[in-house]
Amino acid sequence: MVKILQRCSAVLGVVLLLFAAVSAQEAQEGAALSHDQLDSLVAPIALYPDPLLSQILVASTYPLEIVQLKQWLEQHKDQKDKALANAVELQHWDPSIQALAALPDVVNELADNIKWTADLGNAVLAQESDVMDAVQRMRKKAQDKGALKSTEQQKVETQTVENKTVIVIEPANPEVVYVPSYNPTVVWGAPIYPYPPIYYPPVGYYAAGAAISFGVGVAMGAFWSGGWGWGAGWGNNNITINNNNSFVDRSNRQNVNNPNRGANAGRGNGTWQHNPQHRGGAPYSNGQLAQKYGGTSRGDSLANRQGNARSQIGQANRQGNFGGNVGGGNVGGGNFANRGTGANQVGNRQIPSGASAANRSAFSGAGNRTSGNAARASSARGASSFSGARAGGGGARAGGGGRRR
């Protein structure tokens, strides 16, 4: 057990070092993303139904748990429906992460492109209202181009909420969710800032006159009770939380320190708050957020990051993440590393000794869908999509083989 914890400590330390490797612009204290940057950042999910959009925004603030969930799902492919819900509830993850287990394609999208996911989560934490505004801007542009309209899978309505005109997208059937698939270049055209470098269906993938396609619907009613756990509070430009959702309600009852617990616990909707207990030692994008949530930032010293990592491991061990679930996949199965992996390797990617931290990033965008560990270094991609370089003729990655989600 001690050796396993030591191994996890070493690997987590490497991951945290890689987290800290960011571009100069990302490291600026409290630097806010512009409207154009936010528009490109939210483009891959702006046309998702409100409940799914909101849940993804929440989950993106816990990037390491997304990686853990992906690897856990790979080890529990035999679990389905209610059995899957019961099994994932035993994991010590945020409810937004647990509730994604029914949507493995979405989990893969977030985990395989963890650089973008982490950028999205940091934007939510630092500029939640601005992120919600960006979603509305992108929806309006898509609607004006005729790309966003009601279908058999989802309802699109223009509503007035708190004296604001907003575009609301809801599943046509509240118990079934269809995940939209679209290429931002097809929907909006060339961006001012590059779209996140993730897989998008190629331009020729769509039927004539269609800009959005849908895969097979996922029946969520069999997975949880109490309805969707997260929603868009367009009137206040925030994310709401449904405390009646089975995952949220269970978390409220078990964790007295849950910031979502309180007057609204068990009684309808409340306002979502980030729970730093599930950050997993991942640094925040700047010192202001680190101070607010009691963590470290990307610009922190190595000593502070290591100290925070040790604290997170100790907390996880007490909760059972590393201790109680050894053999169930959380450690022994390889959430941060394969068995036998040492401090010079993250997942199945070797970290060369002496590698420059400035050129390594655990959250690098991964355009290809691989079955290996999602938290990986990538010196080839270089700076973030939002490092300030203009896209010129369009930055969307069309991807290769027209693969459906």
C-alpha positions in Angstrom: 0.0 0.0 0.0 2.8 2.4 0.9 4.6 1.7 -2.4 1.4 2.3 -4.3 0.8 5.7 -2.6 4.4 6.7 -3.1 4.1 5.8 -6.8 0.9 7.8 -7.1 2.6 10.7 -5.3 5.5 10.7 -7.8 3.3 10.4 -10.8 0.9 13.1 -9.6 3.9 15.3 -9.0 4.9 14.9 -12.6 1.3 15.7 -13.7 1.2 18.8 -11.7 4.6 19.9 -13.2 3.1 19.4 -16.6 0.0 21.4 -15.7 2.2 24.3 -14.9 3.7 24.5 -18.4 1.6 27.1 -20.1 2.2 30.0 -22.4 3.1 33.5 -21.1 -0.4 34.8 -21.8 -2.1 32.0 -19.8 0.2 32.7 -16.9 -0.8 36.4 -16.6 -2.4 37.0 -13.2 -6.2 37.4 -13.6 -6.0 38.0 -17.4 -9.5 37.8 -18.7 -10.3 36.2 -22.1 -11.8 38.5 -24.7 -15.2 37.9 -26.3 -13.6 36.5 -29.4 -11.5 34.1 -27.4 -14.5 32.9 -25.3 -16.6 32.5 -28.5 -14.0 30.1 -29.9 -13.5 28.3 -26.6 -17.2 27.5 -26.2 -17.8 26.7 -29.8 -17.6 22.9 -29.5 -20.4 22.7 -26.9 -22.4 26.0 -27.5 -25.2 24.1 -29.4 -25.6 21.3 -26.8 -28.9 21.1 -24.9 -28.8 23.4 -21.9 -28.7 20.6 -19.3 -25.8 18.8 -21.0 -24.0 22.1 -21.7 -24.3 23.1 -18.0 -23.1 19.8 -16.7 -20.0 19.9 -19.0 -19.2 23.4 -17.8 -19.3 22.2 -14.2 -17.3 19.0 -14.9 -14.6 20.9 -16.8 -13.6 22.5 -13.5 -12.5 19.0 -12.3 -10.2 17.9 -15.2 -8.3 15.2 -13.3 -11.5 13.5 -12.3 -12.6 13.5 -16.0 -9.4 11.6 -16.8 -10.1 9.2 -13.9 -13.7 8.6 -15.1 -12.5 7.8 -18.7 -10.1 5.2 -17.4 -12.6 3.8 -15.0 -15.2 3.4 -17.8 -12.6 1.5 -19.8 -12.3 -1.0 -17.0 -16.0 -1.3 -16.4 -17.4 -1.8 -19.9 -19.8 -4.5 -18.6 -21.7 -2.0 -16.4 -24.9 -0.6 -17.9 -27.8 1.6 -16.9 -28.7 1.3 -13.2 -25.8 -1.0 -12.5 -23.4 1.6 -13.9 -25.1 4.3 -11.9 -24.7 2.3 -8.7 -21.1 1.5 -9.4 -20.0 5.0 -10.3 -21.7 6.4 -7.1 -19.2 4.5 -5.1 -16.3 6.5 -6.6 -15.3 9.7 -4.7 -15.9 12.1 -7.6 -17.9 15.2 -8.0 -21.5 14.5 -8.9 -21.0 16.2 -12.3 -18.3 13.6 -13.1 -20.3 10.7 -11.8 -23.3 11.7 -13.9 -21.3 11.8 -17.1 -20.7 8.0 -16.9 -23.8 7.4 -19.0 -22.3 9.4 -21.9 -18.9 7.8 -22.7 -18.5 9.6 -26.0 -18.8 13.0 -24.1 -16.3 11.7 -21.5 -13.8 10.7 -24.3 -14.2 14.1 -25.9 -13.4 15.9 -22.7 -10.6 13.6 -21.6 -8.9 13.2 -25.0 -8.8 17.0 -25.4 -8.0 17.8 -21.8 -6.1 21.0 -22.6 -9.2 22.5 -24.0 -11.3 21.1 -21.2 -9.1 22.6 -18.6 -9.1 26.0 -20.4 -12.9 25.8 -20.4 -13.1 25.0 -16.7 -10.7 27.8 -15.8 -12.8 30.3 -17.9 -16.0 29.1 -16.0 -14.3 29.7 -12.7 -12.9 33.1 -13.6 -15.6 34.4 -16.0 -18.8 32.4 -15.5 -21.1 35.1 -16.7 -18.9 35.9 -19.7 -18.9 32.2 -20.6 -22.7 32.1 -20.6 -22.8 35.3 -22.7 -20.4 33.6 -25.2 -22.7 30.6 -25.5 -25.6 33.0 -26.3 -23.6 34.9 -28.9 -22.7 31.7 -30.7 -26.2 30.4 -30.6 -27.5 33.6 -32.1 -25.0 33.5 -34.9 -25.9 29.9 -35.6 -29.6 30.7 -35.6 -29.1 33.6 -37.9 -27.3 31.4 -40.4 -30.1 28.8 -40.3 -27.9 26.2 -38.6 -29.7 26.1 -35.3 -33.4 25.1 -35.3 -35.7 22.6 -33.6 -35.4 18.9 -34.7 -36.7 15.6 -33.5 -33.9 15.5 -31.0 -34.0 18.9 -29.4 -36.2 22.0 -29.1 -34.8 25.4 -29.8 -36.8 28.4 -28.5 -36.2 32.1 -28.1 -37.4 33.2 -24.7 -37.4 36.3 -22.5 -35.8 35.5 -19.1 -35.3 38.3 -16.6 -35.8 40.9 -19.3 -33.2 39.2 -21.4 -33.7 37.6 -24.8 -32.0 34.2 -24.8 -31.9 31.1 -27.0 -32.9 28.0 -25.0 -32.1 24.4 -26.2 -33.8 21.5 -24.5 -34.0 17.8 -25.3 -37.2 17.0 -27.2 -37.7 14.2 -24.7 -36.6 15.1 -21.2 -35.6 11.5 -20.5 -33.4 11.1 -23.7 -30.4 13.1 -24.7 -28.9 13.3 -28.2 -25.4 14.7 -28.3 -25.1 17.1 -31.3 -22.2 16.7 -33.7 -21.0 19.7 -35.8 -18.0 21.4 -37.3 -17.7 25.0 -36.0 -16.4 26.1 -39.4 -19.5 24.8 -41.1 -21.8 26.5 -38.5 -20.0 29.8 -38.1 -17.3 30.0 -40.7 -13.6 31.0 -40.0 -12.9 32.2 -36.5 -11.0 35.2 -35.3 -9.2 33.0 -32.8 -8.7 29.3 -33.7 -11.3 26.9 -32.6 -10.0 24.3 -30.0 -7.8 21.8 -31.8 -10.0 18.8 -31.3 -11.7 16.4 -33.7 -14.6 17.8 -35.8 -16.5 15.9 -38.5 -15.2 17.0 -42.0 -17.2 19.5 -44.0 -18.5 16.8 -46.4 -19.8 14.7 -43.5 -23.2 16.5 -43.3 -26.3 16.0 -45.4 -27.2 18.7 -47.9 -28.5 21.8 -46.0 -27.6 20.3 -42.6 -25.0 21.7 -40.2 -25.7 19.5 -37.2 -26.1 15.8 -36.9 -27.1 13.5 -34.0 -26.1 10.1 -32.9 -28.1 7.5 -31.0 -30.2 8.9 -28.1 -29.2 8.0 -24.6 -32.0 7.2 -22.2 -31.0 9.1 -19.0 -34.1 8.1 -17.0 -32.7 4.7 -16.4 -29.4 6.1 -15.1 -30.6 8.6 -12.5 -33.7 9.8 -10.7 -34.7 13.3 -10.0 -34.0 14.8 -13.4 -30.9 16.5 -14.8 -28.6 17.8 -12.2 -27.5 21.0 -13.8 -29.1 23.8 -15.8 -28.5 27.2 -17.3 -29.7 30.2 -15.3 -29.8 32.5 -18.2 -31.4 35.3 -16.1 -28.4 35.5 -13.8 -25.9 34.2 -16.3 -24.9 31.3 -14.0 -25.2 27.6 -13.7 -28.0 26.1 -11.5 -28.0 22.8 -9.7 -30.9 20.5 -9.2 -30.5 19.0 -5.7 -33.2 16.4 -6.4 -30.9 14.7 -8.9 -29.8 11.3 -7.4 -26.0 12.0 -7.7 -26.3 15.5 -6.3 -28.7 14.5 -3.5 -26.4 11.6 -2.4 -23.4 14.0 -2.3 -25.4 16.5 -0.3 -26.3 13.9 2.3 -22.9 12.3 2.6 -20.6 15.4 2.5 -21.4 18.0 5.1 -18.7 20.3 3.6 -20.3 20.3 0.1 -20.7 24.0 -0.9 -23.9 23.1 -2.6 -25.4 21.8 0.6 -27.6 24.2 2.6 -31.0 25.8 2.3 -31.6 24.4 -1.1 -30.3 20.9 -0.4 -33.0 18.4 -1.3 -35.4 21.1 -2.4 -35.3 22.0 -6.0 -32.7 24.2 -7.6 -29.9 26.2 -6.2 -26.8 28.0 -7.6 -23.9 25.8 -8.4 -20.6 26.5 -6.6 -17.2 24.9 -7.4 -16.1 22.3 -4.9 -12.3 22.5 -4.6 -12.2 19.2 -2.8 -12.6 17.6 -6.2 -9.9 19.7 -8.0 -7.4 16.9 -7.4 -4.4 19.1 -7.0 -4.7 20.5 -10.5 -3.5 24.2 -10.3 -5.9 27.0 -11.1 -5.1 29.4 -13.9 -4.1 32.3 -11.7 -3.3 33.3 -8.1 -6.7 34.9 -7.6 -8.6 31.7 -8.2 -6.0 29.7 -6.1 -6.5 32.1 -3.2 -10.3 31.9 -3.5 -10.4 28.1 -3.6 -7.4 27.3 -1.4 -5.3 25.7 -4.1 -2.2 26.5 -6.1 -1.9 28.4 -9.4 0.1 27.7 -12.6 2.6 30.3 -11.6 3.2 28.9 -8.1 6.6 27.7 -6.9 7.5 24.0 -7.2 7.5 23.7 -3.4 3.9 25.0 -3.2 2.7 22.7 -6.0 4.4 19.7 -4.4 3.0 20.5 -1.0 -0.5 20.8 -2.4 0.0 17.5 -4.3 0.9 15.8 -1.0 -2.1 17.3 0.7 -4.4 16.2 -2.1 -3.0 12.6 -2.0 -3.5 12.5 1.8 -7.1 13.7 1.4 -7.7 11.2 -1.4 -6.3 8.4 0.8 -8.6 9.4 3.7 -11.6 9.4 1.4 -10.6 6.1 -0.2 -9.6 7.3 -3.7 -6.2 5.7 -3.5 -6.5 3.4 -0.5 -10.0 2.0 -0.5 -10.3 1.5 -4.2 -7.0 -0.1 -4.9 -7.8 -3.1 -7.1 -10.9 -1.4 -8.3 -9.0 0.6 -10.8 -8.5 4.0 -9.2 -4.8 3.3 -8.5 -4.0 -0.2 -9.4 -5.9 0.1 -12.7 -4.0 3.2 -13.7 -5.9 6.4 -13.4 -2.6 8.4 -13.2 -0.3 5.7 -14.4 -0.1 2.1 -15.5 1.0 -0.5 -12.9 4.7 -0.3 -12.5 4.9 3.3 -13.8 7.4 5.5 -12.2 7.9 9.2 -11.8 9.2 9.6 -15.4 6.1 8.3 -17.0 2.5 9.6 -17.1 0.1 6.9 -18.4 1.7 5.2 -21.3 3.8 8.3 -22.4 7.5 8.4 -21.4 8.6 11.7 -19.9 12.3 12.2 -21.0 14.6 13.2 -18.1 15.6 16.8 -18.2 12.6 17.8 -20.4 11.9 21.4 -20.4 8.7 22.1 -18.4 8.0 25.1 -20.6 7.4 22.8 -23.6 5.3 20.2 -21.8 1.6 20.3 -21.0 -0.6 17.6 -19.5 -3.5 19.4 -21.0 -2.4 19.5 -24.6 -5.1 19.1 -27.2 -5.3 15.6 -28.6 -7.0 15.6 -32.0 -6.9 11.9 -32.4 -9.0 9.5 -30.3 -6.7 7.1 -28.7 -7.4 4.4 -26.1 -4.4 5.3 -24.0 -4.4 7.6 -20.9 -5.8 11.0 -21.7 -3.5 13.0 -19.5 -0.4 13.2 -21.7 2.4 15.6 -22.6 2.6 17.1 -26.0 5.4 19.3 -27.0 4.3 19.3 -30.6 1.3 21.4 -30.2 3.1 24.3 -28.7 1.1 27.2 -27.3 -2.6 27.1 -26.4 -5.3 28.0 -28.9 -5.8 31.2 -27.0 -2.2 32.4 -27.0 -3.2 35.4 -29.0 -2.3 34.3 -32.5 -5.0 35.2 -35.0 -6.4 32.4 -37.2 -6.5 34.3 -40.4 -8.2 32.0 -42.9 -9.8 29.8 -40.3 -8.5 27.5 -37.6 -11.0 24.7 -37.3 -9.6 21.2 -37.4 -11.7 19.2 -39.8 -10.2 15.9 -38.7 -9.9 12.9 -40.7 -12.2 10.1 -41.3 -15.7 11.4 -40.8 -16.2 9.3 -37.7 -19.5 9.6 -35.9 -19.6 10.2 -32.3 
